[in-house]
Amino acid sequence: MGGFNDDWDLTAGVLEAVLSRLPLGPPLDATESVDLDALIDDLYAASAALRRSSVPHLDWQAWIEPVRSRGGGLAGLRALTGGHNAHFVLRSGTPRTTDLVQRIFSEFYLGPTLFEECYGFPARFVTGPGLIERERLLISRSTLEALASRYSLGIATGRTRFEAAQAFRAHALAPYFGAVATMTDAQEAQIEQQIAGHNALLKPHPYLLQLAADTLDAPSHGTAPQPAVYVGDSPDDISAARRADGSRRWLAVGLSPAGSALRDLQVQLGADRVIEDPDMLMRVL
């Protein structure tokens, strides 16, 4: 669908899509100043009828084009559903107050110890190990070593700086990558540049790609910037590479299963190559 490069917005979108198929629930009053206990009590009371309802089957394929044609992301989804029952999905404010999507997602993902280290207050909904502990590399170490021996490698990611740092530490990635541009960098730049809009500098905006490339190869007077290749598995990854600064030549490499609708979409959006596995990179670069 595009526009869901933030995992929290993607989670909110799934919840809103499911809830949009149910009868309209009672209004929910959630503001920045509300007490979390009171907010959770209100949620349980307001959703009692919804919990007793059977959720109709969702044909996600049928949603792709209608949401994309309305701009993608949460805004495109809400344009399709009319925001029906979206008030139950609290994706606003801060995790300490009313952004329950980010809070609960992050508790499950990070686990209690890392969650408190990241956010500065204790987890409430999760007590077991975080899902981050089950992550594995999707590219072999030998391929990373081969790529790093020939190219300057960087990462442009929708993860926060804290989350990216955990992955680097857990998988010993520092020797391979000379630049890491994260959601946190985009948010800081958006504040500094006074740019309006929800995560306006995240993909498909090319800001993070350009930041990583410039860190690896800072253009100097009279020196042409080196070409860059961006590899990604979402439509927004390809769009970001196609929109990147024309002063540097960019190639977009898509990552998707052979014969899939995603592969067709990545080609349609202008991917120069599409591969099925990251370990094929040395063959196409």
Sequence and secondary structure as in RCSB ss.txt:
>XXXX:A:sequence
MGGFNDDWDLTAGVLEAVLSRLPLGPPLDATESVDLDALIDDLYAASAALRRSSVPHLDWQAWIEPVRSRGGGLA
GLRALTGGHNAHFVLRSGTPRTTDLVQRIFSEFYLGPTLFEECYGFPARFVTGPGLIERERLLISRSTLEALASR
YSLGIATGRTRFEAAQAFRAHALAPYFGAVATMTDAQEAQIEQQIAGHNALLKPHPYLLQLAADTLDAPSHGTAP
QPAVYVGDSPDDISAARRADGSRRWLAVGLSPAGSALRDLQVQLGADRVIEDPDMLMRVL
>XXXX:A:secstr
  S  SHHHHHHHHHHHHHTTS         TTS HHHHHHHHHHHTHHHHHS      HHHHHHHHHHTTSHHH
HHHHHHTTTTGGGS  SS TTTT HHHHHHHHHHHHHHHHHHHHSS  SS  S  GGGG   SS HHHHHHHHHH
S EEEE SS HHHHHHHHHHHT TTTEEEEE HHHHHHHHHHTT  STTTTSTTSSHHHHHHHHHHS   TT   
  EEEEESSHHHHHHHHHS TTS EEEEEE  TT HHHHHHHHTT SEEESSGGGHHHH 
